[in-house]
Amino acid sequence: MDSVAANGRQGQRSRYILLFCVALTGVLLLGFARTFFLQPVFQARPLTLPLVIHGLCGTGWFALLMWQALQVRRGNLAGHRKTGGRLGMVLATLAVLSAAWIVALTAFDGKATGSGLSDQAGLFIQIGTSTWFAVLVVLGFRSTRRPDYHKRYMIMASIAMLAPAYSRIARLLVEGRSPVDSAFIAVPLIGALFFHDFRTLGRAHPVTLWAGLGYLGYVAIRLPIAQSELWTRTIVPALFGI
């Protein structure tokens, strides 16, 4: 009876994580519907090669995320490890490199990259988001022997990766104007992971706690730093010459 109950709880957990990954992919599709997935319909600005590569890498990441969650749901842990090890790091690396490529080619132009920020502020946001995503992905791959840590690192990395989608969704919600920081749209997603932890563990998991609160803390301070005189007039000219 104990084993049956344990299997039932594991099944509920894997189903919740699968649905969570589907929801994250839905945010991606909604955020980039006009500018990528349905670009010809909405007649958005033409997609350059770097934008296409970045879009395909990001889409591939979330497709892999759902597939990996489905593999766990089906109990195919060997397939989960094999697929993730081969594709996960490649997609994550390409996503970060293609994002840097886009920013470099557009000279950090906020309008061109879709952030709506100034060149200097957009640069800080891009560096911060890519770094946060990369750190969480590396920690996720280093914790494959601890599944509870591994899946939360990957989910938190994916939540951070959606930052550009949040900004596009925010502009739709407020008629073209971004709120103070659109990344706060991630709050319900992070809250849902906290809910899952308390429902299944009776407490917040360490990864959910530090990565979730850490990301929200970063969001709270990133615009003030990105738009500060120190960053825009001192650090950026010294390091990048713009």
C-alpha positions in Angstrom: 0.0 0.0 0.0 2.8 2.4 0.8 4.4 1.8 -2.6 1.1 2.4 -4.4 0.6 5.7 -2.5 4.2 6.7 -3.3 3.7 5.9 -7.0 0.5 7.9 -7.0 2.2 11.0 -5.5 5.0 10.7 -8.0 2.5 10.5 -10.8 0.8 13.7 -9.6 4.1 15.5 -9.3 5.2 14.5 -12.8 1.8 15.5 -14.2 2.0 18.9 -12.6 5.6 19.5 -13.9 4.4 18.5 -17.4 1.5 20.9 -17.3 3.9 23.6 -15.9 6.2 23.1 -18.9 3.2 23.3 -21.3 2.3 26.6 -19.6 5.8 28.0 -20.1 5.7 27.0 -23.7 2.3 28.8 -24.0 3.9 32.0 -22.7 6.6 31.7 -25.3 4.1 31.2 -28.1 1.9 34.1 -26.9 4.8 36.5 -26.5 6.4 35.8 -29.8 3.2 35.2 -31.9 3.3 38.5 -33.6 7.1 38.9 -34.1 8.1 35.3 -34.9 5.6 32.5 -35.1 3.0 34.4 -37.0 5.3 37.1 -38.3 3.9 37.1 -41.9 0.3 37.4 -40.7 1.1 40.5 -38.5 3.6 41.9 -41.1 6.1 42.5 -38.4 9.6 43.6 -39.2 11.6 41.0 -41.4 13.3 38.2 -39.5 17.1 38.3 -40.0 19.2 35.1 -39.8 20.3 35.7 -36.2 16.6 36.2 -35.2 15.6 33.0 -36.9 18.4 31.0 -35.3 17.7 32.5 -31.9 13.9 31.8 -32.3 14.5 28.3 -33.4 16.9 27.6 -30.4 14.4 29.1 -27.9 11.6 27.1 -29.4 13.7 24.0 -29.4 14.6 24.5 -25.7 10.9 24.6 -24.7 10.0 21.7 -27.0 12.8 19.7 -25.3 11.6 20.8 -21.9 8.1 19.4 -22.6 9.5 16.3 -24.1 11.7 15.7 -21.0 8.8 16.2 -18.7 6.8 13.8 -20.7 9.6 11.2 -20.6 9.6 11.4 -16.8 5.8 11.2 -16.8 6.1 7.9 -18.7 8.8 6.6 -16.5 11.4 6.6 -19.2 14.3 8.0 -17.1 17.0 6.5 -19.3 15.6 8.2 -22.4 15.2 11.5 -20.4 18.9 11.4 -19.5 20.0 10.4 -22.9 18.0 13.1 -24.8 18.7 15.9 -22.3 22.5 15.2 -22.2 22.7 15.4 -26.0 20.5 18.3 -26.8 20.0 20.4 -23.7 23.4 21.9 -23.4 23.6 22.4 -27.2 20.3 24.3 -27.3 21.2 26.4 -24.2 24.6 27.3 -25.6 23.2 28.3 -29.0 20.4 30.3 -27.4 22.8 32.4 -25.4 25.3 32.8 -28.3 22.5 33.8 -30.7 21.2 36.3 -28.3 24.6 37.9 -28.0 24.8 37.9 -31.8 21.5 39.7 -32.2 22.5 42.4 -29.7 26.0 42.9 -31.3 24.5 43.2 -34.8 21.9 45.7 -33.7 24.4 47.8 -31.8 22.3 47.2 -28.6 19.4 49.0 -30.2 16.4 48.6 -27.9 13.9 49.1 -30.6 15.5 46.6 -32.9 15.8 43.9 -30.2 12.2 44.4 -29.0 13.0 45.6 -25.5 12.1 49.2 -26.1 15.0 50.3 -23.9 17.9 52.5 -24.7 21.0 50.9 -26.1 22.9 50.9 -22.8 20.0 49.7 -20.7 19.1 46.9 -23.1 22.7 45.8 -23.0 22.6 45.4 -19.2 19.3 43.5 -19.4 20.6 41.1 -22.0 23.8 40.4 -20.1 21.9 39.9 -16.9 19.2 37.6 -18.3 21.6 35.5 -20.3 24.0 35.1 -17.4 21.2 34.1 -15.0 19.9 31.6 -17.5 23.3 30.1 -18.2 24.2 29.8 -14.4 20.9 27.9 -13.7 21.3 25.6 -16.7 24.9 24.7 -15.7 23.7 24.0 -12.1 20.9 21.9 -13.6 23.3 19.7 -15.6 25.6 19.4 -12.5 22.7 18.1 -10.4 21.3 15.3 -12.7 21.8 12.8 -9.9 19.5 14.8 -7.7 16.2 15.0 -9.8 14.4 17.3 -7.4 17.2 19.9 -7.8 17.7 19.2 -11.6 14.1 19.8 -12.6 13.8 23.0 -10.6 17.0 24.4 -12.0 15.8 23.8 -15.5 12.3 25.3 -14.8 13.8 28.4 -13.2 16.2 28.8 -16.1 13.3 28.5 -18.5 11.3 31.1 -16.6 14.2 33.5 -16.9 14.6 32.7 -20.6 11.1 34.0 -21.2 12.0 37.6 -20.2 11.7 38.9 -23.8 8.3 37.2 -24.1 7.1 39.0 -20.9 8.0 42.4 -22.4 6.0 41.7 -25.5 3.0 40.4 -23.6 3.2 43.4 -21.3 3.0 45.8 -24.3 -0.1 44.0 -25.5 -1.7 44.3 -22.1 -1.0 48.0 -21.6 -1.5 49.1 -25.2 2.1 49.4 -26.3 3.5 50.7 -23.0 5.7 48.5 -20.9 5.1 48.5 -17.1 7.9 49.3 -14.6 9.5 45.9 -15.4 7.6 43.4 -17.5 9.6 40.5 -16.0 7.3 40.7 -13.0 4.9 38.7 -15.2 7.1 35.8 -14.0 5.7 36.1 -10.5 2.7 33.8 -11.1 4.9 31.2 -12.6 7.4 31.3 -9.7 4.4 31.3 -7.3 3.0 28.1 -9.0 6.3 26.3 -8.3 6.2 27.4 -4.7 2.6 26.1 -4.5 3.8 22.8 -6.0 6.6 22.5 -3.4 4.3 23.2 -0.4 1.7 20.8 -1.7 4.2 18.0 -2.2 7.0 18.7 0.2 5.3 20.8 2.9 7.9 23.5 2.4 9.7 25.4 -0.3 12.5 23.5 -2.0 15.9 25.2 -1.7 16.2 25.7 -5.4 12.8 27.2 -5.7 13.5 29.5 -2.7 16.9 30.9 -3.7 16.4 30.9 -7.5 12.9 32.2 -7.3 13.5 35.0 -4.9 16.9 35.7 -6.5 15.3 36.2 -9.9 12.7 38.5 -8.4 15.4 40.4 -6.6 17.3 40.8 -9.8 14.2 42.0 -11.6 13.6 44.6 -8.8 17.0 46.2 -9.2 17.9 45.7 -12.9 16.1 48.7 -14.4 17.5 51.2 -11.8 21.0 49.8 -12.5 20.6 49.6 -16.3 19.4 53.2 -16.4 21.8 54.6 -13.9 24.5 57.2 -14.7 27.2 54.8 -13.5 26.2 52.1 -16.0 25.2 54.3 -19.0 27.9 57.0 -18.8 30.9 55.2 -17.2 30.8 51.4 -17.4 29.3 51.0 -20.9 31.6 53.5 -22.7 34.7 52.1 -20.9 33.9 48.5 -21.8 32.0 48.7 -25.1 32.7 52.1 -26.5 29.1 53.2 -26.9 
